[in-house]
Amino acid sequence: MELAAEFSRAMTPDPLLPPELLPHPWPGQGARRLSQECWTALRALPEAQDTPTPLPRLFHLYSDAITAPDER
């Protein structure tokens, strides 16, 4: 839950413009990268009883924002 809250806080001022229109350096790029790393770590959690561990429903809200375009 803390990850989702911090991601929301970091993304609030992000206008989601293409990289060429953002000022440099833009902290939103780093926030997305760190969130992607956390997302990957969450998805790599060990499986229990041969059943994949589902991600908390809260993270479905952010899946498109932090999933790399080639993974969609």
C-alpha positions in Angstrom: 0.0 0.0 0.0 2.9 2.3 0.8 4.3 1.8 -2.7 1.0 2.7 -4.3 0.6 5.8 -2.1 4.1 7.0 -2.9 3.6 6.4 -6.6 0.4 8.4 -6.5 2.2 11.2 -4.8 5.1 11.2 -7.3 2.8 11.0 -10.3 0.4 13.8 -9.2 2.5 16.6 -10.7 3.6 14.6 -13.7 1.8 15.9 -16.9 2.6 12.6 -18.7 4.0 14.5 -21.6 6.4 12.9 -24.2 10.0 13.0 -22.9 11.0 15.6 -25.4 8.5 18.1 -23.9 9.5 17.6 -20.3 12.1 19.8 -18.5 15.4 18.1 -17.8 15.9 16.4 -15.4 12.4 15.3 -14.9 11.9 13.3 -11.6 8.9 11.5 -13.0 11.1 9.3 -15.1 13.1 8.2 -12.1 9.8 7.6 -10.1 8.5 5.4 -12.9 11.8 3.4 -13.1 11.8 2.8 -9.3 8.2 1.8 -9.4 8.8 -0.6 -12.2 11.6 -2.2 -10.1 9.3 -2.5 -7.1 6.5 -3.9 -9.4 9.0 -6.5 -10.8 10.0 -7.5 -7.2 6.4 -7.9 -6.2 5.7 -10.1 -9.2 8.7 -12.3 -8.3 7.4 -13.1 -4.8 7.5 -16.9 -4.2 4.5 -19.0 -5.1 2.6 -20.6 -2.3 1.2 -24.1 -2.8 1.9 -24.0 -6.6 -0.5 -21.0 -6.9 0.9 -17.7 -8.2 0.8 -15.0 -5.6 -1.7 -12.4 -6.9 -0.7 -8.8 -6.6 -2.8 -6.6 -4.3 -5.8 -5.2 -6.2 -4.5 -1.7 -5.5 -1.7 -2.2 -7.9 -4.0 -2.9 -10.9 -4.7 0.8 -11.0 -1.1 1.5 -11.8 -0.2 -1.4 -14.0 -0.4 0.5 -17.3 1.6 3.4 -15.9 4.6 1.3 -14.8 4.5 -1.6 -17.4 7.0 -1.1 -20.2 5.3 -0.6 -23.5 6.8 -3.9 -24.9 5.2 -5.8 -22.1 1.6 -4.7 -22.7 
